[in-house]
Amino acid sequence: MDFDSLTSQEDEGNSEVIDQYLTFVIDEELYGIDILKIREIKGWEGVREVPNTPDFMKGVINLRGTMVPVVDMRLRFGMKEVEYVPTTVVIVVSVELEGKEIIVAFVVDAVSDVMDISQNDFRDVPTFGCKIEARYMSGMAVIDEKTIILLNADEILEEHELDELDKVSE
């Protein structure tokens, strides 16, 4: 899938800005990442393990000649590890570290949809009641009675972790 052509748009009915998010499932919860951060979606195919890396880092994949670190989002968020199944998906994402783009692959339970999220749908980050830490979130959205946890892809990994992953991918 190529997401580079998808951008923010204005709703034809009014002038409110609509952003598009790729939504996916982790532990039966719906999450979303800004579509402009998404580079590719792949089915789970296994990884090459890398020694001396955090538990949440499953290894690396070769993506057209580039070694891309693979992060299990369940483990990153402190959730229970599960066996990968046919719906397990790898979302290749661009994150930024000090102005430098780093490509990382996130393992999630399943991809859901691409959703338009307007300012009216957007909610602030809750201070309690979520399975993940607030620092990973940019907000929440409620659409058709579904709550979507919106992730800030640039904040999912800390700077020193991104540095380590960047070294792995070189």
N, C-alpha and C positions, 0 to 999 in steps of 0.2 A: 504494500500500500504506500502511496506517495502522498504525504500530507502537506508538502511545501506550498501547494496552490490554495490551501484553505486559509482564510484570514478572518479577522473581525469584520463584522458587517453591521449594517443598520437594519432594524426591523422595518418592513415596509409600512406598517401601521402607524409608527411613530418614530421619533429620532433617538430612542434609547440604544445604546451600544450593546451588541450581542457578541459574546466570545464563544468559541467552540472548544469543547473539552472531550477528549477521549475518555470514556468511562469504562471501568473494569471492576472486577470483584476480587476482594481479599477477605477471607473468613466470613463470607455471607454479607459483607458490607459493600456498598457502592462507593467507589472513589473516582476522581477525575484528575487529569493533568491537561493543562493548556495544550491544545493541538499543535501549536507552533513549536513546542518542545519535542514532539514526536518525530522520529526519523524513520522508523520501520516497526512492523509487527511480525513476529515469527512464532511458529509453533515450537514447543520444547523439543530439542534434539540432543540434549546432553552438552556437557562442557568439558574443557580440559582443566583439571584441578590445578591450583597454584598453592604451594606450601606457604605456611606462615602468614596466612591472611585471616581476617575476622571470620567467624562462623557464618555470618550472613552473606559473605562472598562465596558463591558456589564455584567460581573459576572464571575462565575466559572462553569466548567464542571467536572464531575467525569470521569476520564480516567483510567479505571482499578484500582480503589481504590485511585488514586491520584487526588487531587483537582487542576485543571489547570485554571489559570486566562485567560479570553477571552477578547481580545482587538479588537475593531472595527477599521480597518485600515482607513476607510474613516474619521471617527471622529478624529483619531490620527493625520491624515494629514490635519485637518481643512477643510474637504470637507463636503458637505451637507449629512445629514443622509437620508437613504432610507429604505423602507420596505424590509425585507428579503424575497427572492423568492426561488423557488426550486433550482436555480443554485447557490445560496449563499453557500459558502464553508468555513469550518474552517480548517486552516492549522496549525498543531501542530509543533512548532519550538523549537529548543534548542538554547538559548542565554547564553552568558557568562557574569558573574559579578564577578570581582576580582577572577578569576580562578574557580568560582563555576558555575556549569550548572544549569540553571533555564528553566523549560519547560513552554512555553506560547503558547496560541492559537490565531491566527490572523484570523479575519473574513474578507473575500474578496468577491467580486461580483461573480467571477467564476474562476475556474482553466482552464488554456489553454493547456500547453504541458510541456514536459521536453525537453530542448534545449541544444545542444552543442554550447558553445561559446568559440571561440579561441581568442588568443591575437590580431589577425588581425581584429576581429569583435569589439573589446573593444574600447570604447571612454572615455575620461576623463569626470568628473562630470561637467556639464555646470554651468556657473555662473548666468544664468538668463533663464527665459522662461519655468520653470517647475512648476507643480502644487504643488510640495512638496519641503521642505527645502533641500538644498544640503547636510546637515549633515547626512541625512538618506541614502544617496546614496553612493555606492562604485564605480559607473561609469554607463556607458550606453553601449549598443551594438546595432549594426544595422545588421540584418540578413534578407535577402530576402525583403529588403526595409521596414522592420518593425523595429521600434525603441523600445528597451526594456530598461526600467529603472531598473538597478540592485541595489537592496537594501542591505545594511549592517545590517543584523538582529540584531547584537549586539549593534547597535546605534539607533534603532528605539525607544527604551525606555531609559530614562535617569536613572542614577544610583539610585537616590532616588525613582523613580517610580518602578524600578526593586526590590528594597528593600521592598517596600510596597506590590508588587505583590507576592514576595517570602513569606511574612508573611501570605497573604491570602491563599496561596497554602499549608501551613503547617497544 
